[in-house]
Amino acid sequence: MKATKYRRGYYGTARILGGNTAGKVTNVEQATVDGRDRACEDPAFDSQVDIRIVSHRTRLADADGISGKAAIDGLVYAGVIRDDSPKEVREVSYSQIKVKNKNEEKTVIQIRRVSDAK
């Protein structure tokens, strides 16, 4: 499976804000039907990262009802991060923002190199 590059900086439905993105497939909504479960050998981010998932929804979820597991697994599958182990991902955080209508709903995944975090 291969995502289509729609416009500069975007691949499929994901926008990559940093890292080595040349030629990477980053559509985290793709089906992962081929059973790929090994670590990515040439990821866009080659150092430890922090991941923040921001959910924009008309109806907010309970605090324990938010999970980014599928999205993070998709980042590994797409070659954005090497693996989701503590060696590669230092911290994952979640937040929610209430929006007025369904057209504004989205999920934003922010990835920052630990070395860039201040």
N, C-alpha and C positions, 0 to 999 in steps of 0.2 A: 504494500500500500504506500502511496506517496501523496503528500499534501500538495496542493497547488499554491504557488506564491501569488497572492492577490495584489499586493503593493509593497513597496519598500518597507522592510522591518516587520512584515506580517507574513506568516506562513499558516495556511489554513485559517483557523479562527483564533490562533494564539499570537500575541505580539511578544517578541523577545527583546528585552531591554538591555541586555549585555551578553558577554560571552562570545565564543567563536560560533557564530550561527551560520556560517557559509555552508549551504547545501543541507542543512538539517531539516528533518521532518518534525514539525512541532505542533501538529494538530492533535491536541490531547483528547479530542472527542472521537478519534478513530477507534474502531473496534479492535480489541487485542485478541483476535481469534487464533493467531498462529502459535500461541503458547509460549511466547518469548518470556523467559523468566531470568535470564542471565543479566549481569551488569553490562551497561553500555561501554564499549571499548574506546570510543572517541566522542565524549560528551561536549556540548557547547560550553558548560562550566566545568573546568578542570581542577577546581579547588572546593573546599568546604563551603556550603551555602546556608543561609537562613531563608526560609520560605514563609511568606505571609499570604493567607487566603482571605480575600475580602468579598463577602457575599452581599450583593445589592438586591433586596427582595421587598415585595409589597407586604408580605407577611413574614415577620421575623421568626426564626426557629428558637427552640429552647437552647440554652447554652451547651447542653450535652448532646444536642441533635445535629451539630455541625461536624462533618468529617471531610477531610481532604484526601483520604486514602486513595480513592480512584484517580483523582487528579494528579497526585504525586506519583502513583504507579504509571500514569500516562506520561509524565515528564521523563521517567526512566525509559519507558518504551520508545518514546520519541527521540531519545538521545540528547535531551536537554541537560540532564544530570546523570552521572555515572551509575548511581545506586541510591536507594533511600535509607541506607544504613547510617548509624551515628557518625561513622568516619566521613561520610559525604554530606550529611544534613545535620547541622548543629541544632537548629531550632525550627519548629513549625508553629505559627501562631494564626489565630482566626479572629475575624471581626465581622460585624454585620452593619449594613447601612439600610435604613428604611427608605424606599422610593415610593412615589405616588401611583405609578401605573406599570403594568406588565412590560410595556415597551422599554422601560428603564432597567429591567432586571438583567443582571449579569454577574459573573464571578470573575474577579481579577486575581491573578496569581502573580505575586511579586517575588522575584528571586534576587538575592543580593549575596555576592561573595563575602565571606566572613572577613577577608582582608580589606574589603571596601567599607565595611560597617564601622561606624564611629559612634 
